[in-house]
């Protein structure tokens, strides 16, 4: 029996243990927003809606870390915004390789067409930079208006 998927359960338990109520709420909210955006992005480019529970769970687990990096790296909103794609690519690299390990070389959450670059876990180009920049604008607006 493959016990590697239980690593995800262990991460969820750690997440519940080490995040506060506000971080949990923000993580789930932003993960849901991201999943919704991903569904529509996929629909626009590939003709069908798609996202995965693995992506939602990993986004929820990693958002407290990403949001901390996002807000503590610089007090300049412009610099924070411009660095959002780098934080997301870092997340995709780490989470993607975690999934490759857990699922024996497969990433059920996402897979980019260029498998030779970081085993298909990230896609670095101008189109994805602006996609992640747009997501960063949403984060900044929610933070600015103190939505959460």
DONU-928958 format. One record per residue (C-alpha): residue in one letter; x, y, z. Coordinates in steps of 0.05 Angstrom, whole numbers, padded with zeros to 5 digits, always signed. Layout:
BEGIN
AXYZ ...
***
This chain:
BEGIN
X+00000+00000+00000 X+00026+00068-00020 X+00029+00110+00044 X+00055+00173+00010 X-00015+00205+00003 X-00019+00205+00079 X+00035+00260+00075 X-00020+00307+00051 X-00062+00288+00113 X-00001+00301+00157 X+00008+00370+00125 X-00066+00386+00137 X-00059+00367+00210 X+00003+00411+00217 X-00034+00468+00182 X-00092+00463+00231 X-00043+00461+00289 X+00001+00520+00270 X-00045+00571+00237 X-00093+00617+00271 X-00167+00626+00254 X-00154+00687+00210 X-00100+00651+00170 X-00145+00591+00160 X-00202+00635+00136 X-00157+00674+00089 X-00125+00611+00062 X-00190+00577+00047 X-00220+00640+00018 X-00160+00655-00028 X-00155+00581-00048 X-00229+00581-00067 X-00219+00646-00107 X-00158+00617-00141 X-00194+00552-00157 X-00252+00591-00187 X-00204+00633-00229 X-00167+00571-00250 X-00232+00538-00273 X-00250+00597-00316 X-00179+00605-00342 X-00179+00532-00362 X-00248+00540-00394 X-00224+00600-00434 X-00161+00566-00460 X-00181+00493-00465 X-00257+00494-00472 X-00276+00460-00407 X-00277+00476-00333 X-00223+00442-00291 X-00187+00445-00225 X-00167+00393-00174 X-00176+00381-00100 X-00101+00372-00093 X-00089+00442-00119 X-00142+00471-00071 X-00112+00434-00011 X-00040+00453-00027 X-00060+00526-00040 X-00095+00527+00028 X-00035+00497+00062 X+00016+00543+00030 X-00023+00609+00029 X-00003+00628+00100 X+00070+00622+00079 X+00060+00657+00013 X+00019+00713+00044 X+00072+00722+00098 X+00127+00727+00045 X+00083+00772+00003 X+00071+00822+00058 X+00135+00819+00098 X+00186+00822+00042 X+00174+00896+00027 X+00130+00952+00050 X+00125+00977-00022 X+00059+00954-00054 X+00089+00960-00123 X+00148+00915-00105 X+00101+00866-00071 X+00058+00864-00134 X+00117+00854-00181 X+00143+00796-00138 X+00076+00758-00136 X+00094+00716-00197 X+00160+00696-00165 X+00125+00673-00101 X+00074+00634-00142 X+00128+00601-00184 X+00164+00583-00120 X+00100+00553-00093 X+00088+00514-00158 X+00158+00488-00157 X+00156+00464-00084 X+00084+00439-00086 X+00092+00408-00154 X+00153+00368-00134 X+00117+00347-00070 X+00060+00320-00113 X+00109+00286-00160 X+00138+00250-00099 X+00070+00232-00069 X+00040+00208-00134 X+00101+00171-00161 X+00121+00220-00216 X+00051+00246-00232 X+00024+00314-00214 X-00053+00309-00212 X-00061+00382-00194 X-00029+00415-00254 X+00021+00399-00309 X+00050+00447-00359 X+00067+00424-00429 X+00142+00435-00422 X+00160+00374-00381 X+00235+00387-00389 X+00231+00450-00348 X+00226+00433-00274 X+00188+00369-00292 X+00127+00409-00316 X+00114+00440-00247 X+00122+00513-00268 X+00114+00553-00332 X+00154+00616-00336 X+00134+00662-00393 X+00104+00731-00402 X+00032+00704-00406 X+00037+00670-00338 X+00074+00729-00309 X+00015+00774-00325 X-00035+00721-00301 X+00000+00719-00233 X+00007+00794-00233 X-00069+00799-00240 X-00078+00751-00182 X-00030+00795-00142 X-00074+00856-00157 X-00134+00818-00129 X-00094+00802-00065 X-00073+00874-00057 X-00144+00900-00067 X-00171+00851-00016 X-00116+00870+00032 X-00124+00945+00019 X-00199+00944+00031 X-00188+00898+00091 X-00237+00848+00062 X-00218+00791+00107 
***
